[in-house]
């Protein structure tokens, strides 16, 4: 006869699903939250898809900066789709359960895209560094080959980071409650339910995320120093305008991300964690296209050209029918 299963193994096999508590304490606002997040999802998808279409079809935007921006917008469309549809379905049906496998799949997609975004933002900051600090050599240094290598490297490195992390997380033993006090399967809330040793996962996450963040902050340190050395106010303004949109995106992303992972993960601060998580997982992908379109002359001109083209094509079609 086989020996009895250990308590840990019994508990591990007993947990087949998690419960995402999300915004369960706001049940009286369920319809409002559903409408708000649905509107955010539509705006996010429309804005990012528009950026991708403009970058692909408009030859004036076939530059390294917009090549990386197109990658970022494509990423954020997927990023939002990994979280919001599941949340909207929960609001509609009231079902907050998610299978353990489903939770790990959502976490894998989220972690993959978040890691890629860190590396893409560092690539974009390096591009701005070359444009401002080494303008005479920019065209020869930031060529099409390097752009492809940096973009491909971002996607591949993100894949390796998330795959390694999810393999380690899949071996965790869950021997306590199965309620995740979050609106999606984020790394720390999931690990909080485990009774296994998880310190090595924290170390691994740091190993993969610190290098791109350090590169980003280092690039902008040199950029700011270079801008401060420009003698004329007009020159400073012109130089700053070339990186202001990206700097704003970086500040919002890393500001809210660091707030989530620096603030102590306690029951008292769970609500604050959710607010900052909403900022970098839901609001940031929505406002990034707005930032780049409202603060960027080239994007606004590309939009005007496409609108003019569509108007002309519609008029030609109308005349042809007549």
VENSULSUL-V557871 format. One record per residue. N is the residue number from 1. RES is the residue in three letters. NEAR is the number of other ideal C-beta (glycine too) atoms within 12 Angstrom. Layout:
# VENSULSUL-V557871
n:N res:RES near:NEAR
n:N res:RES near:NEAR
This chain:
# VENSULSUL-V557871
n:1 res:UNK near:3
n:2 res:UNK near:5
n:3 res:UNK near:6
n:4 res:UNK near:8
n:5 res:UNK near:12
n:6 res:UNK near:13
n:7 res:UNK near:14
n:8 res:UNK near:18
n:9 res:UNK near:17
n:10 res:UNK near:14
n:11 res:UNK near:22
n:12 res:UNK near:24
n:13 res:UNK near:15
n:14 res:UNK near:18
n:15 res:UNK near:30
n:16 res:UNK near:17
n:17 res:UNK near:21
n:18 res:UNK near:34
n:19 res:UNK near:27
n:20 res:UNK near:36
n:21 res:UNK near:27
n:22 res:UNK near:40
n:23 res:UNK near:31
n:24 res:UNK near:26
n:25 res:UNK near:16
n:26 res:UNK near:18
n:27 res:UNK near:17
n:28 res:UNK near:10
n:29 res:UNK near:15
n:30 res:UNK near:23
n:31 res:UNK near:16
n:32 res:UNK near:15
n:33 res:UNK near:27
n:34 res:UNK near:25
n:35 res:UNK near:16
n:36 res:UNK near:24
n:37 res:UNK near:35
n:38 res:UNK near:23
n:39 res:UNK near:18
n:40 res:UNK near:29
n:41 res:UNK near:33
n:42 res:UNK near:21
n:43 res:UNK near:26
n:44 res:UNK near:35
n:45 res:UNK near:27
n:46 res:UNK near:22
n:47 res:UNK near:33
n:48 res:UNK near:37
n:49 res:UNK near:24
n:50 res:UNK near:32
n:51 res:UNK near:41
n:52 res:UNK near:28
n:53 res:UNK near:24
n:54 res:UNK near:34
n:55 res:UNK near:34
n:56 res:UNK near:21
n:57 res:UNK near:20
n:58 res:UNK near:26
n:59 res:UNK near:13
n:60 res:UNK near:21
n:61 res:UNK near:33
n:62 res:UNK near:19
n:63 res:UNK near:27
n:64 res:UNK near:33
n:65 res:UNK near:35
n:66 res:UNK near:32
n:67 res:UNK near:33
n:68 res:UNK near:42
n:69 res:UNK near:44
n:70 res:UNK near:35
n:71 res:UNK near:37
n:72 res:UNK near:45
n:73 res:UNK near:41
n:74 res:UNK near:33
n:75 res:UNK near:40
n:76 res:UNK near:44
n:77 res:UNK near:32
n:78 res:UNK near:29
n:79 res:UNK near:38
n:80 res:UNK near:44
n:81 res:UNK near:28
n:82 res:UNK near:31
n:83 res:UNK near:41
n:84 res:UNK near:38
n:85 res:UNK near:23
n:86 res:UNK near:34
n:87 res:UNK near:38
n:88 res:UNK near:30
n:89 res:UNK near:22
n:90 res:UNK near:28
n:91 res:UNK near:30
n:92 res:UNK near:18
n:93 res:UNK near:13
n:94 res:UNK near:17
n:95 res:UNK near:19
n:96 res:UNK near:30
n:97 res:UNK near:24
n:98 res:UNK near:33
n:99 res:UNK near:19
n:100 res:UNK near:29
n:101 res:UNK near:17
n:102 res:UNK near:22
n:103 res:UNK near:37
n:104 res:UNK near:30
n:105 res:UNK near:22
n:106 res:UNK near:37
n:107 res:UNK near:40
n:108 res:UNK near:30
n:109 res:UNK near:31
n:110 res:UNK near:40
n:111 res:UNK near:41
n:112 res:UNK near:32
n:113 res:UNK near:36
n:114 res:UNK near:45
n:115 res:UNK near:41
n:116 res:UNK near:38
n:117 res:UNK near:45
n:118 res:UNK near:40
n:119 res:UNK near:41
n:120 res:UNK near:43
n:121 res:UNK near:45
n:122 res:UNK near:38
n:123 res:UNK near:41
n:124 res:UNK near:47
n:125 res:UNK near:40
n:126 res:UNK near:40
n:127 res:UNK near:40
n:128 res:UNK near:40
n:129 res:UNK near:37
n:130 res:UNK near:31
n:131 res:UNK near:33
n:132 res:UNK near:37
n:133 res:UNK near:31
n:134 res:UNK near:20
n:135 res:UNK near:21
n:136 res:UNK near:11
n:137 res:UNK near:14
n:138 res:UNK near:22
n:139 res:UNK near:16
n:140 res:UNK near:13
n:141 res:UNK near:21
n:142 res:UNK near:30
n:143 res:UNK near:18
n:144 res:UNK near:16
n:145 res:UNK near:14
n:146 res:UNK near:22
n:147 res:UNK near:29
n:148 res:UNK near:19
n:149 res:UNK near:20
n:150 res:UNK near:33
n:151 res:UNK near:31
n:152 res:UNK near:21
n:153 res:UNK near:26
n:154 res:UNK near:38
n:155 res:UNK near:29
n:156 res:UNK near:19
n:157 res:UNK near:29
n:158 res:UNK near:37
n:159 res:UNK near:23
n:160 res:UNK near:22
n:161 res:UNK near:36
n:162 res:UNK near:37
n:163 res:UNK near:23
n:164 res:UNK near:25
n:165 res:UNK near:36
n:166 res:UNK near:32
n:167 res:UNK near:18
n:168 res:UNK near:29
n:169 res:UNK near:35
n:170 res:UNK near:23
n:171 res:UNK near:19
n:172 res:UNK near:31
n:173 res:UNK near:25
n:174 res:UNK near:33
n:175 res:UNK near:20
n:176 res:UNK near:21
n:177 res:UNK near:18
n:178 res:UNK near:29
n:179 res:UNK near:24
n:180 res:UNK near:37
n:181 res:UNK near:33
n:182 res:UNK near:41
n:183 res:UNK near:37
n:184 res:UNK near:44
n:185 res:UNK near:41
n:186 res:UNK near:38
n:187 res:UNK near:42
n:188 res:UNK near:30
n:189 res:UNK near:36
n:190 res:UNK near:38
n:191 res:UNK near:34
n:192 res:UNK near:29
n:193 res:UNK near:34
n:194 res:UNK near:31
n:195 res:UNK near:20
n:196 res:UNK near:23
n:197 res:UNK near:14
n:198 res:UNK near:26
n:199 res:UNK near:13
n:200 res:UNK near:19
n:201 res:UNK near:31
n:202 res:UNK near:22
n:203 res:UNK near:16
n:204 res:UNK near:26
n:205 res:UNK near:31
n:206 res:UNK near:20
n:207 res:UNK near:20
n:208 res:UNK near:30
n:209 res:UNK near:34
n:210 res:UNK near:24
n:211 res:UNK near:20
n:212 res:UNK near:36
n:213 res:UNK near:30
n:214 res:UNK near:21
n:215 res:UNK near:28
n:216 res:UNK near:36
n:217 res:UNK near:26
n:218 res:UNK near:20
n:219 res:UNK near:32
n:220 res:UNK near:34
n:221 res:UNK near:18
n:222 res:UNK near:24
n:223 res:UNK near:35
n:224 res:UNK near:24
n:225 res:UNK near:16
n:226 res:UNK near:25
n:227 res:UNK near:29
n:228 res:UNK near:17
n:229 res:UNK near:15
n:230 res:UNK near:20
n:231 res:UNK near:10
n:232 res:UNK near:11
n:233 res:UNK near:12
n:234 res:UNK near:11
n:235 res:UNK near:18
n:236 res:UNK near:21
n:237 res:UNK near:14
n:238 res:UNK near:18
n:239 res:UNK near:28
n:240 res:UNK near:26
n:241 res:UNK near:22
n:242 res:UNK near:31
n:243 res:UNK near:36
n:244 res:UNK near:27
n:245 res:UNK near:34
n:246 res:UNK near:40
n:247 res:UNK near:33
n:248 res:UNK near:25
n:249 res:UNK near:39
n:250 res:UNK near:37
n:251 res:UNK near:27
n:252 res:UNK near:28
n:253 res:UNK near:40
n:254 res:UNK near:33
n:255 res:UNK near:22
n:256 res:UNK near:30
n:257 res:UNK near:32
n:258 res:UNK near:21
n:259 res:UNK near:23
n:260 res:UNK near:31
n:261 res:UNK near:26
n:262 res:UNK near:16
n:263 res:UNK near:21
n:264 res:UNK near:14
n:265 res:UNK near:27
n:266 res:UNK near:13
n:267 res:UNK near:14
n:268 res:UNK near:11
n:269 res:UNK near:18
n:270 res:UNK near:29
n:271 res:UNK near:21
n:272 res:UNK near:20
n:273 res:UNK near:33
n:274 res:UNK near:33
n:275 res:UNK near:21
n:276 res:UNK near:30
n:277 res:UNK near:37
n:278 res:UNK near:32
n:279 res:UNK near:26
n:280 res:UNK near:40
n:281 res:UNK near:43
n:282 res:UNK near:37
n:283 res:UNK near:31
n:284 res:UNK near:40
n:285 res:UNK near:44
n:286 res:UNK near:33
n:287 res:UNK near:29
n:288 res:UNK near:43
n:289 res:UNK near:37
n:290 res:UNK near:28
n:291 res:UNK near:31
n:292 res:UNK near:38
n:293 res:UNK near:27
n:294 res:UNK near:17
n:295 res:UNK near:23
n:296 res:UNK near:32
n:297 res:UNK near:19
n:298 res:UNK near:27
n:299 res:UNK near:34
n:300 res:UNK near:22
n:301 res:UNK near:17
n:302 res:UNK near:31
n:303 res:UNK near:28
n:304 res:UNK near:18
n:305 res:UNK near:20
n:306 res:UNK near:24
n:307 res:UNK near:16
n:308 res:UNK near:14
n:309 res:UNK near:17
n:310 res:UNK near:16
n:311 res:UNK near:14
n:312 res:UNK near:14
n:313 res:UNK near:14
n:314 res:UNK near:14
n:315 res:UNK near:14
n:316 res:UNK near:13
n:317 res:UNK near:12
n:318 res:UNK near:11
n:319 res:UNK near:10
n:320 res:UNK near:9
n:321 res:UNK near:8
n:322 res:UNK near:7
